[in-house]
């Protein structure tokens, strides 16, 4: 299981932005992203920070935006600033996340539904690493046959 190497490499510098106001006929998506990032995250990005930014197709009223950052420093700076503001409880009008392969997104959504929220509510140290959930140092994956999270060690993967 896992994404091909080329898929991971292509998506590595990408970010997805969710809940950004969507004008169905907008032509300045990149400008809108730069303004939101600078105003709400306190950064000073410009048009040289991104190779491109465009809306992903979809039927949602607020389609996500895919951003390809010019380098990993820009990507990490934006993602870190967002996470810091979010953890501090800042009121943000959009969300930022890494552009992950589909198998990782599916695994994370199943682990979140079954396990992650419960761990956080119990005050445990829980975070995602690729398609795994790490809870207090123990790695879990979602098992499709048993339909529940199972603990694994590095030799099982």
N, C-alpha and C positions, 0 to 999 in steps of 0.2 A: 504494500500500500504506500501511497505517497505520490506527490506530484513529480513529474519529470524535472530533471535538473534545470532545463531551459526555462520552465515555467517559474520556478523559484527565482532564478536569476533575473528574468524579465520583471517580475513583480517586486523585486527587492527594494527599489527606490520609489515605489508608488505609495500613495496614501489615498484613502477614500474619505470624503467629507460628506456627512449626512446632515439632513435637516436645514440645509442652506436654502433661503428663499429661492423659489424657482419660478422664473418668468418663462413661460413656454417658448417665447420667441427671443430669448436673450442671446446676445452676440458677444458679450463681454464677461464670460464666465471666469476667466483668469483674473480680471480686474476685481470682480466680486469676491473671489477667494483671497486675494492680496489684502483688500480692505478688511475683511472679516478677521483674518489672521493677525494683521497688525493692530486693529482696534481692540479686539477681545483678548488676544493672547499677549499683547504688549511686545510684539516682535517688529522688526523693520525689514520685511521681505519686499522684494521688487520683482519685476518681470524676468529678471535673470535667475531667480530662485527655482523656476519651473521650466521644464521643456515644453509641457503642455498641460492644460486643464480642460476637461470637457465633461458634460453630463452623460451619464450612462443611460441607455434606453430603458424605459419602464413605464408602467401605467400609474405609478404613484404620483401624488400631487407634488411631492418634493423628491425628485430623482437625485440619487447620489452623484457626486462629482469625483472623477478619477483624476488624480494629479500625479504627474511624473516629475519628481524633483531632479534638479540638475546633478546633485550628488547626495551621498548618504548623510553628510553633515547637515544639509538643509532639511532633509527628511527627519532626522533624529531631533533637530532643534525644534521643529514644529510639533512633533509627537510628544516630546518631553514637556514643552510649554503647555500643551493641551492637558496632558495628564496631571501636571502640577496644579493647574487652575481647577481642574475637575475635582481632584482630591481635596483642595482647599475649600470646595463648596461654591466656587464662583458661578454666577449665573451666565451660562454660555448659550447662545442660540443655535449652535451647531455642534456636531461630534466629529472627531477625527480618529481614524483607525488605519492600521496597516492593510495593504491590499494582499490578502492571503489566498493561497490556493483553495479550491472548492472543498477538497476533502478535509482541510483544516477547519474551515467554516462549519461544515456539517458536524464534525466531531465536537467542536467547541459548543455548538448550539445544543447538542444532546447532553453533553457534560454539564452545561449551565443549567438546563432544565431539571436535571436529576440531582445535581450535587453541589455546584458552585455556590449558589445563593444560600443554601443551607449551611455550608462551611463558613461563609462570611458572617451570617447571622449568629453563628456560634463563636465568633471571634478567632477563628483559625486563620493562619497565614496561607492563603490560597491564591494562586495565579496560574495563567495559562502559559505553556511553553510549547510552541508548535501545536500539534494535535493532542497534547496531553494536559491534564490538570495536575498541578503539584500542590499538595495539601500537607503542610507541616513536614516538608521534605520527602513525602511519599508520592510517587507518580501514579496517576490513574489514566486509563484509556476507557473509551466506551466500547463495550462488547455488544455487537449486534445480535449475537445468538441468544445471550441471556437478557438482553435489553437493559443492562445496568452497568455502572462503572466498575472496573476491576483494577486492583492494585497490581502494578508490574514493577519488575526491576529491570535494569538496563540490559540484562541478558535475555529477557523475554521479548524485547522489541525487535 
